[in-house]
Each structure stands twice: as C-alpha cells, then as structure tokens.
Amino acid sequence: MQKSILIILTTGMVLASCGRVAESRLNPFNWFGQSERETVVADAPIAQERRPLMTDIVSLNVERTPSGAIIKAVGLPPTQGFWDAELVRVETEDPSIALYDFRVTPPLRRSAVSTQASREVIVATSLNNIALQTIRQIVVRGQNVQRVVRR
C-alpha cells in the first residue's frame, strides 16, 4: 500500500514539473532555436583570410556538451573538391553575437558538379561554457547567405 502511494506521488510530482522544464533552459530543445536563412549584411566585419567564403550555408546546428557547445555547419559549394574548410571567428562589437565566416579552399583543378550530398562540406567548432554565458546569437556567414540561431 505504501509503495503504491509513493509511486503515485512521485509520478504526480514529475508530471507537475513538466510544464516548467519545457520552458526552461534545462530543456535542450529550448537552448538554441532552429537556424534561419538570411542575406549577408554588407557592413559586417570581414576576417582577413586567403580562403574564400562558402557559397551557400545549408544548415547550422548548435549541440550542447558538458563543457559548452559544438557549432556544426553544412556548406554547399558549386562543385566537388572543396577542402580545408573552417569556421573562422570574426570579432564583433556586440559580445552577445558569435560571428563565424565559413571559409573553404576551392579545388585545384576543375571538378564535377554531381549531387548535392556529394558536394556538401561539414565543419564544426566549439565554444566553452564561459564564452556561452554572454552569447545570445550565433551567425555563420557564407558568400551569399548566412545562417543564424538565437536563444
């Protein structure tokens, strides 16, 4: 009898707390939202880099880790063979924005176009918890478009 009452009370407490957890920062689905596609802002600072910007940014995801977050972006170049890809951090005046340029080296020779899946380039970088305390927006910029996630 006591075991049944304990189970009922525990279940009730768990269900009652679901509403609060769904809206809290503990819920991983509320941490950073879905990425949005935007046009590139012309007056934003540009990192000095020998590699050109990725043509198109297909997706941007931020995954939480115990030590911070992993920022993962998928770019789509015009042909196969692009390499040496990296998210290069660009300093901004606003500390709540983490701005990255998606840089990539083009192929040394002419390459085939082929399918989108065969051309996609995936890059990632990490941010620690200390850096994430002030960041409210992560932007990954390409040549024509940028992707933004906000919290």
C-alpha positions in Angstrom: 0.0 0.0 0.0 2.7 2.5 1.0 4.7 1.5 -2.2 1.7 2.4 -4.4 1.1 5.7 -2.7 4.8 6.6 -3.1 4.7 5.7 -6.8 1.6 7.8 -7.3 3.1 10.8 -5.5 6.3 10.6 -7.4 4.5 10.4 -10.8 2.4 13.4 -9.8 5.4 15.5 -8.9 7.2 14.5 -12.2 4.2 15.4 -14.3 3.6 18.7 -12.4 7.2 19.8 -13.2 6.9 19.0 -16.9 5.4 22.4 -17.6 8.3 24.3 -16.0 11.0 22.1 -17.7 9.5 22.6 -21.1 10.1 26.3 -20.9 13.4 26.3 -19.0 17.0 26.4 -20.3 17.4 22.8 -19.0 15.3 21.6 -22.0 17.8 21.0 -24.8 15.2 21.9 -27.4 14.9 25.4 -26.0 18.6 26.2 -25.8 19.2 27.5 -29.3 16.4 27.5 -31.8 16.3 26.4 -35.4 18.6 28.2 -37.8 17.2 30.9 -40.0 18.5 31.8 -43.5 19.3 35.4 -44.0 21.1 37.6 -46.6 24.6 38.6 -45.7 24.9 42.0 -44.1 27.4 44.1 -46.2 28.7 46.3 -43.3 29.6 43.4 -41.0 33.3 43.0 -40.3 35.2 40.5 -42.6 38.1 38.4 -41.4 41.3 38.7 -43.3 41.7 35.2 -44.8 43.2 33.7 -48.0 40.3 31.2 -48.4 37.0 32.5 -49.9 33.7 32.2 -48.2 31.5 29.2 -48.8 28.9 29.8 -51.5 25.8 28.6 -49.6 25.2 27.6 -46.0 22.7 24.7 -45.9 22.3 24.2 -42.2 23.5 25.3 -38.8 23.1 23.3 -35.6 24.3 24.0 -32.0 24.6 21.0 -29.8 25.1 21.3 -26.1 28.0 19.4 -24.4 29.0 19.3 -20.7 31.8 21.8 -21.4 29.9 24.1 -23.7 28.6 23.7 -27.2 29.5 22.3 -30.7 28.6 24.5 -33.6 28.1 22.5 -36.8 27.5 24.0 -40.2 27.0 22.4 -43.6 28.0 24.3 -46.7 27.3 23.7 -50.3 29.9 24.7 -52.8 29.2 24.9 -56.6 31.3 21.8 -57.4 33.0 18.9 -55.7 36.6 19.1 -54.4 36.4 22.0 -52.0 38.7 21.3 -49.0 40.4 22.9 -45.9 37.1 24.2 -44.5 36.9 26.0 -41.2 34.7 28.3 -39.2 36.8 31.4 -38.6 35.7 33.6 -35.7 35.2 37.3 -36.6 35.3 39.7 -33.7 32.3 42.0 -33.3 31.5 45.0 -31.2 28.5 43.2 -29.7 29.6 40.5 -27.2 26.2 38.7 -27.5 26.9 37.7 -31.1 29.3 34.9 -32.1 30.1 35.6 -35.8 31.9 33.0 -37.9 32.9 33.0 -41.5 32.6 29.6 -43.3 36.0 29.5 -45.2 37.0 26.9 -47.7 39.7 26.3 -50.3 38.5 25.7 -53.9 39.6 22.6 -55.8 43.0 22.9 -57.6 41.5 21.5 -60.8 38.2 21.7 -62.5 35.7 19.4 -60.7 32.4 17.8 -61.4 29.1 19.2 -60.1 27.4 15.9 -59.2 24.7 15.6 -56.5 24.2 18.0 -53.5 25.1 15.3 -51.0 28.4 14.7 -52.7 29.3 18.4 -52.6 28.3 19.2 -49.0 31.1 20.3 -46.7 30.7 19.9 -42.9 32.6 21.9 -40.4 32.4 22.3 -36.6 33.9 24.3 -33.8 33.3 24.5 -30.1 32.5 27.2 -27.5 33.1 26.7 -23.8 30.5 27.5 -21.1 32.3 30.7 -20.1 32.0 32.1 -23.7 28.4 30.9 -23.9 27.3 32.9 -20.9 27.1 36.2 -22.9 26.3 34.8 -26.4 22.6 35.0 -27.4 23.1 34.7 -31.2 25.4 32.6 -33.4 25.9 33.6 -37.0 27.7 31.5 -39.7 28.3 33.6 -42.8 28.8 32.5 -46.4 29.3 34.4 -49.6 25.6 34.9 -50.4 23.7 33.8 -47.3 24.2 33.4 -43.6 22.5 31.2 -41.0 21.6 32.4 -37.6 20.5 30.7 -34.4 19.2 32.6 -31.4 18.2 31.8 -27.9 
